[in-house]
């Protein structure tokens, strides 16, 4: 990170807030600017400090998290809202995306993994940690029909979606598809433009709602030539 990432923490549990604050303080790239235990105050503080990241728990005191997320995104579209939860429920994840969240942090992750994920969602725009990604892929592979012909995506675009839905970072996608990281970023920008979407969280939701991922489309090692189709 080249600039300070300011963070607002909203969690109903004081100990959880302290643990997360200590975790972020280990990285000089993060600065916690405010904390709260209510959704209403989270929206007020987000408007006051305009943090680059808002970490919001789904069990706040006033139980109004979804509306708070929507309000925060409306007031500060530049802030990245990351939902914190111990649930791997797929519907909960997509409900978060629906209200404007751009990330979903599992509280059950090891602290090192939580830190790594926070960096990746803020740098690479990765919408979910890998544990949740694999859980969601099970939904793709068992409950959703494949509508491959509808979106008109080429093999590389489908592979990008597959990696994204597994929770891969840019560096891992580049290794998987034998591309450079710059090429991965370029491909994602082109895919977002093509589908008229704003971010990678919306890409995951797009893939899920259309049942685009099936076992036969699981990305794997490919030849350089094949990756650029």
PLY file of the C-alpha trace (Angstrom):
ply
format ascii 1.0
element vertex 229
property float x
property float y
property float z
element edge 228
property int vertex1
property int vertex2
end_header
0.00 0.00 0.00
1.33 3.43 -0.88
-1.21 5.48 1.11
-2.80 5.09 4.51
-5.99 3.03 4.61
-8.33 4.65 7.13
-10.74 2.20 8.78
-14.02 2.41 10.70
-14.86 -0.63 12.85
-18.49 -1.35 13.75
-18.96 -4.40 15.96
-21.33 -5.15 18.84
-18.59 -6.89 20.82
-15.98 -4.68 22.49
-13.41 -7.47 22.67
-13.87 -8.21 18.96
-13.30 -4.53 18.14
-10.14 -4.48 20.22
-8.81 -7.64 18.57
-9.45 -6.27 15.12
-7.89 -2.91 16.02
-4.76 -4.62 17.34
-4.57 -6.72 14.18
-4.76 -3.64 11.96
-2.22 -1.77 14.08
0.37 -4.40 13.18
0.26 -3.05 9.62
1.46 0.55 9.25
-0.72 0.85 6.14
-3.92 0.83 8.25
-5.25 3.49 10.60
-8.39 2.94 12.68
-10.16 6.32 12.83
-13.34 5.35 14.71
-15.23 2.51 16.40
-18.87 1.90 17.31
-21.30 -0.83 18.35
-24.39 0.46 16.50
-25.36 0.63 12.83
-26.84 4.13 13.15
-23.62 5.55 14.61
-21.57 3.69 11.99
-23.36 5.64 9.27
-22.78 8.93 11.10
-19.08 8.19 11.70
-18.58 7.06 8.11
-19.98 10.36 6.91
-17.76 12.28 9.35
-14.45 10.52 8.67
-15.02 9.21 5.11
-12.83 6.14 5.79
-11.47 4.09 2.93
-12.78 0.93 4.61
-15.79 0.27 6.85
-15.80 -3.08 8.68
-19.37 -3.70 9.82
-20.61 -6.61 11.92
-23.99 -8.25 11.23
-24.98 -8.32 14.92
-24.94 -4.66 15.87
-26.90 -3.32 18.83
-29.70 -1.70 16.83
-29.99 -4.51 14.23
-30.11 -2.10 11.28
-26.96 -3.14 9.45
-28.34 -3.44 5.90
-29.81 0.06 5.91
-26.59 1.39 7.42
-24.55 -0.20 4.62
-26.82 1.32 1.99
-26.60 4.73 3.68
-22.82 4.58 4.01
-22.43 3.71 0.31
-24.84 6.47 -0.68
-23.02 9.09 1.37
-19.48 7.84 0.71
-19.34 5.82 -2.54
-15.55 5.80 -2.29
-15.58 3.82 0.96
-15.32 0.05 0.73
-17.78 -1.65 3.05
-16.69 -5.05 4.32
-19.24 -7.11 6.20
-17.98 -9.16 9.16
-19.77 -12.38 10.04
-19.17 -15.90 11.28
-21.75 -17.23 8.82
-20.89 -18.92 5.52
-24.52 -18.70 4.43
-24.53 -17.86 0.71
-27.72 -15.80 0.92
-26.21 -13.66 3.66
-23.20 -12.98 1.45
-25.33 -11.92 -1.51
-27.62 -9.85 0.71
-24.50 -7.92 1.72
-23.62 -7.37 -1.94
-27.18 -6.26 -2.70
-26.92 -3.45 -0.17
-23.56 -2.30 -1.53
-20.92 -4.18 0.45
-17.73 -4.99 -1.45
-16.32 -7.63 0.83
-17.33 -10.34 3.32
-14.90 -11.14 6.12
-15.37 -14.40 8.00
-14.69 -13.95 11.72
-13.67 -17.60 11.91
-10.55 -16.97 9.84
-7.15 -17.09 11.50
-5.93 -13.53 12.29
-3.18 -13.78 9.67
-5.75 -14.81 7.06
-8.07 -11.99 8.09
-5.24 -9.51 7.65
-4.31 -10.98 4.27
-7.93 -10.82 3.14
-8.36 -7.20 4.22
-5.29 -6.25 2.21
-6.52 -8.18 -0.83
-10.03 -6.71 -0.80
-8.61 -3.19 -0.56
-5.85 -3.70 -3.11
-7.20 -6.34 -5.52
-10.93 -5.80 -4.87
-11.32 -9.46 -3.90
-14.92 -9.76 -2.65
-14.53 -12.78 -0.36
-12.01 -14.91 1.53
-11.20 -18.25 -0.07
-13.03 -20.32 2.57
-16.29 -18.65 1.62
-15.39 -18.84 -2.07
-15.22 -22.63 -2.00
-18.46 -22.78 -0.04
-20.22 -20.66 -2.67
-18.77 -22.75 -5.48
-20.64 -25.71 -4.03
-23.81 -23.71 -4.59
-22.74 -23.04 -8.18
-22.10 -26.71 -8.83
-25.22 -28.19 -7.24
-28.11 -25.72 -7.31
-27.66 -23.49 -10.33
-28.19 -24.38 -14.00
-25.59 -23.26 -16.51
-26.55 -20.52 -18.98
-23.23 -20.32 -20.75
-24.61 -19.05 -24.05
-26.43 -16.06 -22.61
-23.65 -13.71 -21.47
-21.34 -14.33 -24.44
-18.24 -14.73 -22.29
-15.11 -16.19 -23.82
-13.04 -18.95 -22.12
-10.63 -16.48 -20.51
-13.49 -14.45 -19.04
-15.10 -17.60 -17.68
-11.77 -18.64 -16.15
-11.41 -15.21 -14.55
-14.88 -15.54 -13.02
-14.06 -19.02 -11.76
-10.90 -17.83 -10.02
-12.69 -14.80 -8.59
-15.43 -17.00 -7.18
-12.79 -19.10 -5.43
-11.51 -16.00 -3.65
-8.22 -15.81 -5.59
-6.07 -12.68 -5.46
-4.63 -11.08 -8.60
-1.28 -12.81 -8.13
-2.96 -16.22 -7.79
-5.18 -15.62 -10.82
-2.11 -14.63 -12.83
-0.35 -17.85 -11.83
-3.42 -19.97 -12.51
-4.05 -18.54 -15.99
-0.39 -17.95 -16.92
-0.89 -14.21 -17.29
0.85 -11.19 -15.78
-0.86 -9.36 -12.94
-1.21 -6.29 -15.15
-2.98 -8.42 -17.75
-5.30 -9.80 -15.06
-6.25 -6.27 -13.98
-6.79 -5.27 -17.60
-8.96 -8.32 -18.27
-11.13 -7.56 -15.24
-11.57 -3.94 -16.29
-12.65 -5.06 -19.75
-15.03 -7.65 -18.29
-16.60 -5.09 -15.94
-17.08 -2.70 -18.87
-18.53 -5.45 -21.04
-21.08 -6.47 -18.40
-21.70 -2.87 -17.25
-20.79 -3.67 -13.67
-18.90 -1.53 -11.16
-16.71 -3.91 -9.17
-15.70 -7.52 -8.61
-18.29 -8.07 -5.91
-20.93 -7.43 -8.56
-19.14 -9.88 -10.86
-19.48 -12.63 -8.24
-23.15 -11.86 -7.81
-23.58 -11.85 -11.61
-21.96 -15.29 -11.89
-24.00 -16.72 -9.02
-27.37 -15.45 -10.25
-26.77 -16.86 -13.73
-25.34 -20.18 -12.59
-22.28 -19.68 -14.80
-19.89 -21.90 -12.89
-19.99 -25.67 -13.28
-17.31 -28.33 -12.59
-16.45 -28.48 -16.29
-15.66 -24.78 -16.27
-13.33 -24.93 -13.28
-10.18 -23.01 -14.26
-6.95 -24.93 -14.29
-3.45 -24.78 -15.67
-3.57 -23.68 -19.25
-1.22 -22.93 -22.03
-0.38 -19.28 -22.56
-1.95 -19.33 -25.99
-5.22 -20.76 -24.66
-5.46 -18.13 -21.94
-5.58 -15.33 -24.48
-8.45 -16.57 -26.59
0 1
1 2
2 3
3 4
4 5
5 6
6 7
7 8
8 9
9 10
10 11
11 12
12 13
13 14
14 15
15 16
16 17
17 18
18 19
19 20
20 21
21 22
22 23
23 24
24 25
25 26
26 27
27 28
28 29
29 30
30 31
31 32
32 33
33 34
34 35
35 36
36 37
37 38
38 39
39 40
40 41
41 42
42 43
43 44
44 45
45 46
46 47
47 48
48 49
49 50
50 51
51 52
52 53
53 54
54 55
55 56
56 57
57 58
58 59
59 60
60 61
61 62
62 63
63 64
64 65
65 66
66 67
67 68
68 69
69 70
70 71
71 72
72 73
73 74
74 75
75 76
76 77
77 78
78 79
79 80
80 81
81 82
82 83
83 84
84 85
85 86
86 87
87 88
88 89
89 90
90 91
91 92
92 93
93 94
94 95
95 96
96 97
97 98
98 99
99 100
100 101
101 102
102 103
103 104
104 105
105 106
106 107
107 108
108 109
109 110
110 111
111 112
112 113
113 114
114 115
115 116
116 117
117 118
118 119
119 120
120 121
121 122
122 123
123 124
124 125
125 126
126 127
127 128
128 129
129 130
130 131
131 132
132 133
133 134
134 135
135 136
136 137
137 138
138 139
139 140
140 141
141 142
142 143
143 144
144 145
145 146
146 147
147 148
148 149
149 150
150 151
151 152
152 153
153 154
154 155
155 156
156 157
157 158
158 159
159 160
160 161
161 162
162 163
163 164
164 165
165 166
166 167
167 168
168 169
169 170
170 171
171 172
172 173
173 174
174 175
175 176
176 177
177 178
178 179
179 180
180 181
181 182
182 183
183 184
184 185
185 186
186 187
187 188
188 189
189 190
190 191
191 192
192 193
193 194
194 195
195 196
196 197
197 198
198 199
199 200
200 201
201 202
202 203
203 204
204 205
205 206
206 207
207 208
208 209
209 210
210 211
211 212
212 213
213 214
214 215
215 216
216 217
217 218
218 219
219 220
220 221
221 222
222 223
223 224
224 225
225 226
226 227
227 228
